[in-house]
Amino acid sequence: MACMVAVYLIWGVLPAYWKLLAGVPPLAVMAHRALWAFVFLLAALATFYKPKHLFAPLAERQVFSLHLLASFSLAIQWTAYLIAVSSGRLVELSMGYYLYPLVVTFLGWAFLKERLNRAKTFSLALAGAGVAVTVVGYGRLPVLALVLAVSFSVYSLVKKKIKINSLNSIFYEILFLLPFGLAYIAWFGMREKGFSFGTSPDSAVLLIGGGALTAITLLLFAAGARRIPIFAVGFLQYISPTIVLLLGVLAYGERFGPTQWISFALIWLGVLVYVRHQLAHR
């Protein structure tokens, strides 16, 4: 339990860390995140696990394809996340993560033929109403929130199909992101004449540290998720978006007016219905 709480607390405050890199483009941050997460994960594998035939599972077409899809959805999620942080849209970012379990439920019904009962249908209707309020109030879709929710949901559904060791699986996902990371860092470094590792020693340290934090949280999550019931994981996941929402409103002064209150109230009610149903049928 302690591992999972630590993970969600770190994920909750992590936007404040990425905001320290405000002068670095989101794609550059993502590239460095992939590079240094790979380095730290490789070091962890070599030091603590020493797995034999590390790359052997990738010889299976299904394993390779599933990890490629998981890596692609992870890249979309990271990009939307970093854009939300850099553009001062933490409230919308938190909305995406509140919507996530409901979107997973919808995609499970639509593509995996999972059963959709009254409680789940009602929770989805409430979430949809919350998004509709945002559209009516602002005249636009909360695009980043929806991209985050959908990409994270696709990632979760793909992970359900992957049956190999969780640490190896995480390593493969980052491995598939590595070519993009290296290519982008090299290209941007040539274009900006040395920008590759940040505009200053501080930004270079922060970029490397971001990869380390990514690797640490993924390792903690992999360790913790195996030790507690799935319903507890589902309940604890709401720690992160709550902290992100509070950061956006209280620390960075993002607007949270009547439209947001109504929209979030409907989404929160949908989440409450969903969680209550999950707890009752665990």
C-alpha positions in Angstrom: 0.0 0.0 0.0 2.8 2.4 0.9 4.4 2.1 -2.6 1.1 2.9 -4.3 0.4 5.9 -2.1 3.9 7.2 -2.7 3.5 6.8 -6.5 0.2 8.7 -6.6 1.6 11.5 -4.3 4.6 11.9 -6.6 2.4 11.9 -9.7 0.2 14.5 -8.1 3.0 17.0 -7.4 5.0 16.2 -10.6 3.5 19.0 -12.7 5.2 21.4 -10.3 8.5 19.7 -11.2 7.9 20.0 -15.0 6.9 23.6 -14.6 10.5 24.3 -13.6 11.4 23.4 -17.3 9.0 26.1 -18.6 11.6 27.2 -21.2 12.0 23.8 -22.7 9.5 22.6 -25.4 7.2 19.8 -24.4 8.5 17.4 -27.1 12.1 18.0 -25.9 11.1 17.3 -22.3 9.4 14.1 -23.5 12.4 13.0 -25.5 14.7 13.4 -22.4 12.1 11.7 -20.2 12.2 8.7 -22.5 16.0 8.7 -22.7 16.8 9.0 -19.0 13.9 6.7 -17.9 15.4 4.1 -20.2 18.9 4.6 -18.7 17.6 4.2 -15.1 15.4 1.3 -15.9 18.2 -0.5 -17.6 20.4 0.1 -14.6 17.7 -1.2 -12.3 17.3 -4.4 -14.4 21.0 -4.9 -14.5 21.6 -4.3 -10.8 18.6 -5.9 -9.0 17.0 -8.3 -11.4 19.6 -9.4 -13.9 17.0 -11.1 -16.2 18.2 -13.7 -18.6 17.2 -13.3 -22.2 16.0 -9.8 -21.7 14.8 -9.2 -25.2 13.6 -12.8 -26.0 9.9 -12.1 -25.4 10.0 -9.5 -28.2 10.6 -12.2 -30.7 6.9 -13.1 -30.3 4.8 -11.0 -32.8 1.9 -10.5 -30.3 4.2 -9.3 -27.5 6.1 -7.0 -29.9 2.8 -5.5 -31.3 1.2 -5.0 -28.0 4.2 -3.2 -26.5 4.5 -1.0 -29.6 0.9 0.0 -29.2 1.3 0.6 -25.5 4.4 2.7 -26.2 2.5 4.8 -28.8 -0.4 5.4 -26.4 2.1 6.3 -23.7 3.8 8.8 -26.0 0.5 10.5 -26.8 -0.4 10.6 -23.1 3.0 12.2 -22.1 2.8 14.7 -24.9 -0.8 15.9 -23.9 0.3 15.9 -20.3 3.4 18.1 -20.9 1.4 20.5 -23.1 -1.2 20.9 -20.4 1.5 21.6 -17.8 3.4 24.1 -20.0 0.3 25.9 -21.1 -1.1 26.3 -17.6 -4.1 23.9 -18.0 -3.7 21.8 -14.9 -7.4 21.9 -14.2 -8.1 20.3 -17.6 -5.3 17.8 -16.9 -7.0 16.7 -13.7 -10.3 16.4 -15.5 -8.6 13.9 -17.9 -7.5 11.7 -15.1 -10.9 11.8 -13.3 -12.5 10.8 -16.6 -10.0 7.9 -17.2 -11.7 5.1 -15.3 -15.0 5.9 -17.0 -13.4 6.0 -20.4 -11.8 2.6 -19.7 -15.2 1.3 -18.9 -16.7 2.6 -22.1 -13.8 1.3 -24.3 -14.0 -2.1 -22.5 -17.7 -2.2 -23.5 -17.2 -1.0 -27.0 -14.2 -3.1 -28.0 -13.9 -6.0 -25.5 -17.6 -6.6 -25.1 -17.4 -6.2 -21.4 -20.8 -5.9 -19.6 -22.1 -2.4 -19.0 -24.6 -2.4 -16.1 -26.9 0.4 -14.8 -24.4 1.9 -12.4 -21.6 2.0 -15.1 -24.1 3.4 -17.7 -25.2 6.1 -15.2 -21.6 7.0 -14.3 -20.8 7.4 -18.0 -23.9 9.6 -18.6 -22.8 11.9 -15.7 -19.3 12.2 -17.1 -20.6 12.9 -20.5 -22.9 15.6 -19.0 -19.8 17.1 -17.3 -17.9 17.3 -20.6 -21.0 18.8 -22.3 -21.2 21.6 -19.7 -17.6 22.5 -20.5 -18.4 22.6 -24.2 -21.5 24.8 -23.7 -19.7 27.0 -21.2 -16.5 27.6 -23.3 -17.6 26.7 -26.8 -14.9 24.1 -27.1 -14.1 20.5 -26.2 -11.7 19.9 -23.4 -9.4 18.3 -25.9 -6.3 17.7 -23.7 -8.5 16.1 -21.0 -10.1 13.8 -23.6 -6.8 12.9 -25.2 -5.3 12.1 -21.8 -8.3 10.0 -20.8 -8.5 8.1 -24.1 -4.8 7.5 -24.5 -4.4 6.3 -20.9 -7.4 4.1 -21.3 -6.0 2.5 -24.5 -2.7 2.0 -22.6 -4.5 0.3 -19.8 -6.6 -2.0 -22.0 -3.4 -3.0 -24.0 -1.6 -3.7 -20.7 -4.4 -6.1 -19.7 -3.5 -8.2 -22.8 0.2 -8.3 -21.9 1.1 -11.4 -19.7 4.8 -11.0 -19.2 6.7 -9.6 -16.1 5.6 -6.1 -15.4 9.1 -4.6 -15.1 10.2 -6.1 -18.4 7.0 -4.8 -20.0 7.7 -1.2 -18.8 11.2 -1.5 -20.0 10.0 -2.5 -23.5 7.6 0.4 -23.6 10.4 2.9 -22.9 12.7 1.1 -25.3 10.3 1.7 -28.2 10.2 5.4 -27.2 14.0 5.6 -27.2 14.6 6.1 -31.0 12.3 9.1 -31.0 14.0 10.5 -28.0 17.5 10.2 -29.4 16.5 11.5 -32.8 14.7 14.5 -31.4 17.5 15.4 -29.0 20.1 15.1 -31.8 17.9 17.2 -34.2 17.0 19.9 -31.7 20.6 20.0 -30.4 21.9 20.7 -33.9 19.1 23.3 -34.6 19.6 25.2 -31.3 23.4 24.8 -31.2 23.9 22.8 -28.0 20.4 22.9 -26.6 20.3 19.1 -26.4 20.8 18.9 -22.7 19.1 22.1 -21.7 19.8 25.8 -21.8 21.6 25.7 -18.5 23.2 23.2 -16.1 20.0 23.5 -14.0 17.8 22.5 -16.8 20.1 19.6 -17.8 19.9 18.3 -14.2 16.1 18.7 -14.2 15.8 16.8 -17.5 17.9 13.9 -16.2 16.0 14.0 -12.9 12.7 13.8 -14.7 13.7 10.5 -16.3 14.8 9.2 -12.9 11.5 10.1 -11.4 9.6 8.5 -14.2 11.6 5.2 -13.8 11.2 5.3 -10.0 7.5 5.8 -10.1 7.0 3.1 -12.7 9.1 0.6 -10.6 7.2 1.5 -7.4 3.9 1.1 -9.3 4.9 -2.3 -10.7 5.9 -3.4 -7.2 2.9 -2.0 -5.4 0.2 -3.1 -7.8 1.0 -6.7 -7.3 0.6 -6.4 -3.5 -2.8 -4.8 -3.0 -6.3 -5.6 -4.3 -7.2 -4.0 -7.7 -10.1 -2.1 -6.1 -7.6 -0.3 -3.8 -5.5 0.7 -6.8 -8.6 2.1 -8.4 -9.5 4.0 -5.3 -6.0 5.4 -4.7 -5.6 6.7 -8.3 -7.8 9.7 -7.4 -5.1 11.1 -5.2 -3.1 12.3 -8.2 -5.8 14.3 -10.1 -7.0 15.9 -6.8 -3.5 17.2 -6.0 -3.1 18.4 -9.6 -6.4 20.2 -9.4 -5.4 21.9 -6.1 -2.0 22.8 -7.6 -3.7 24.4 -10.6 -6.2 26.4 -8.6 -4.3 27.3 -5.4 -0.7 27.4 -6.5 -0.9 28.6 -10.1 -4.1 30.6 -10.0 -6.0 28.8 -12.7 -9.7 29.8 -13.1 -12.2 27.6 -11.4 -15.6 29.3 -11.9 -19.2 28.2 -12.0 -18.8 26.3 -15.3 -15.9 24.3 -13.9 -17.8 23.6 -10.6 -20.8 22.2 -12.5 -18.7 20.2 -14.9 -16.4 18.7 -12.2 -19.4 18.1 -9.9 -21.0 15.9 -12.6 -17.8 14.1 -13.3 -17.1 13.6 -9.5 -20.6 12.2 -9.1 -20.0 9.8 -12.0 -16.7 8.7 -10.4 -18.5 8.3 -7.0 -21.2 6.1 -8.6 -18.4 4.1 -10.4 -16.3 3.6 -7.2 -19.3 2.7 -5.1 -20.3 0.0 -7.6 -16.7 -1.3 -7.7 -16.5 -1.5 -3.9 -19.9 -3.2 -3.7 -18.9 -5.9 -6.2 -15.2 -6.5 -5.4 
